[in-house]
């Protein structure tokens, strides 16, 4: 099975499940497909914002860092996101995510 077919099959799965989106990210990395990676980080950001799930925030950050050396936009977002993700983790450990903590994925 070709990489493109694997990607198409993954896109037909429920990408709001962490493992499915993480597998798609792995395919983007293996293929060095930065357009596919952009789809991954945008969806990871959306799901993280909706669910407040730190696994998706981590995937968001990893996908940005993967593309950062090759795409300036992702680099700029990644450096901003890194600071916000640490703030979110601190707030989450203190008893909840504040309403302003979602700014990193807007």
C-alpha distance (Angstrom), angle and dihedral (degrees) to the residues before:
residue distance angle dihedral
X1 . . .
X2 3.78 . .
X3 3.79 123.8 .
X4 3.79 90.8 -113.2
X5 3.81 91.4 56.5
X6 3.78 91.1 48.7
X7 3.80 89.8 51.4
X8 3.80 91.3 49.4
X9 3.80 90.9 50.7
X10 3.79 91.2 48.7
X11 3.81 91.0 50.0
X12 3.80 88.8 56.6
X13 3.82 91.8 56.5
X14 3.79 125.6 85.0
X15 3.80 100.6 -79.6
X16 3.79 91.8 -171.7
X17 3.82 85.6 76.6
X18 3.76 110.3 89.3
X19 3.81 97.8 -134.8
X20 3.82 93.3 52.6
X21 3.80 93.7 50.3
X22 3.79 91.0 43.2
X23 3.82 89.6 53.4
X24 3.80 89.5 51.1
X25 3.81 89.2 51.5
X26 3.81 89.5 51.3
X27 3.78 89.4 53.4
X28 3.81 91.1 49.5
X29 3.80 89.4 52.6
X30 3.80 94.0 46.2
X31 3.79 91.8 49.1
X32 3.83 93.1 38.2
X33 3.79 86.5 -130.5
X34 3.80 106.0 161.3
X35 3.80 93.6 -179.5
X36 3.80 90.7 57.0
X37 3.78 88.7 45.4
X38 3.81 89.3 54.6
X39 3.81 88.7 55.7
X40 3.80 88.8 51.0
X41 3.79 96.7 50.5
X42 3.78 93.0 45.1
X43 3.80 92.2 51.0
X44 3.82 91.7 43.0
X45 3.80 89.1 53.2
X46 3.79 92.1 48.6
X47 3.80 94.2 48.8
X48 3.80 91.8 43.7
X49 3.80 89.9 52.4
X50 3.81 92.9 47.7
X51 3.80 98.1 42.3
X52 3.79 100.5 27.1
X53 3.82 87.0 -134.8
X54 3.80 113.6 161.0
X55 3.81 92.1 -154.5
X56 3.79 88.8 65.5
X57 3.82 90.7 46.4
X58 3.80 88.1 53.4
X59 3.82 91.4 49.1
X60 3.81 88.6 48.2
X61 3.80 90.1 53.3
X62 3.83 94.4 45.1
X63 3.80 92.3 49.8
X64 3.80 91.4 50.1
X65 3.79 91.9 48.7
X66 3.80 90.5 49.4
X67 3.81 91.5 57.5
X68 3.81 97.3 35.3
X69 3.83 96.9 91.4
X70 3.80 90.1 53.0
X71 3.79 105.1 34.3
X72 3.77 122.8 44.9
X73 3.81 94.9 -155.4
X74 3.79 92.1 57.5
X75 3.80 89.9 46.6
X76 3.80 91.6 55.1
X77 3.80 92.9 46.0
X78 3.82 91.4 45.9
X79 3.78 93.9 54.3
X80 3.80 90.5 49.7
X81 3.81 92.3 43.7
X82 3.80 93.7 51.3
X83 3.80 91.3 61.9
X84 3.80 93.5 44.8
X85 3.79 94.2 48.0
X86 3.80 90.3 56.4
X87 3.81 90.2 49.3
X88 3.81 90.2 50.2
X89 3.79 91.8 50.3
X90 3.79 90.8 50.8
X91 3.79 92.5 48.4
X92 3.78 91.4 45.5
X93 3.79 91.6 52.8
X94 3.81 88.9 51.2
X95 3.78 92.9 58.0
X96 3.77 111.6 -74.6
X97 3.74 147.7 -2.4
X98 3.78 114.2 -85.1
X99 3.76 122.1 -130.6
X100 3.82 93.1 -112.9
X101 3.81 93.1 54.0
X102 3.78 91.7 81.2
X103 3.79 92.3 69.6
X104 3.81 91.2 94.8
X105 3.79 92.7 71.0
X106 3.79 101.0 41.4
